[in-house]
């Protein structure tokens, strides 16, 4: 069984992983089990969410002991090595008699990592790094959160082409059209929490729900989080959200994110006003930007971003653009912070 067959199986495992939920504490993982000699696919599986069998166990459950003996398991993430709601995948693979495990990305979890070493100790052949770049990108949200021990932070705003989020009288609905607004609801549903500032709650009284085309609630609802120290009314709409609202009572963003991580939040969707968005940008806590641009001009002072700590052009926060999508008349620009590479001085 050559490299081509393994890479094909890994790409299929990636497609299987995408069936799992984008939200929650667990990663999206896919697994394909191949016959150790012929390379024939014997079974496949993926993780369907917290408390359900992990991808490896899901695939193994479809096979008999005779089939798994000496087989090869191709999995997107290093098999876990800890007891949570379910047992360690490393032990399940060993018990099944799997002869070889190929994975793409190592598990950075403090408790869940170490599966590869456990497999090797049991005599299983272990290979890593197959299609690592592709899998890392597909798992970027979970991997970033796990490594940094804070939620992956997406900041979204909608603006006119001249960078305004509101008119001179403060009105801001609706800058973008229906297609763009619906895409935002879809993105909300994929997050664990949606964050707004107290100023946005006082000015707009948003519901912070994820809704479908007809206004119906989507199956998954992000936890509404209000960031800031200002008291908000007891009858604010966030308190009628399907998920219990969290009011931080603090503007310390690192502390807020740490607390949310401890509550199981792995993806925070920041959608609440120029003040909060600017604070996240200034603090260097943004992992992804979703910038919706409408083909209109407003002028005035209602900027989508305020002070982000940039005083000279050399301090500008550059973005790497991942995608540009047209939604009706609007544009969605998807970007991430550009990681600067230190330049070496010229030697003599």
ABEGO torsion letter per residue (X at the ends): XBAAAAAAAAAAAAAAAAABBABEABBBBBBBBBBAAAGBBABBBBBAEBGBBBAAAAAAAABBAAAABGBBBBBABBBBABBBABBBAAAAAAAAGBABBBBABBBABAAABGAAAAAAAAGBBBBBGBGAAAAAAAAAAAAAAAAAGBBBBBBBBBBBAAGBABBAAGBAOBABBAAAAAAAAAAAAABABBBBBAAAAAAAGBAGBBBBAAGBBBABBBBBBBBEABBBBAABAAAABABBBBBAGBABAAAAAAAAAAAGBABBBBABEAAAAAAAAAAGABABBBBBBBBBBAEEABBABBBAGBABAAABBBBBBABBBBBEABBBBBBBBBBBBBBBBBBX
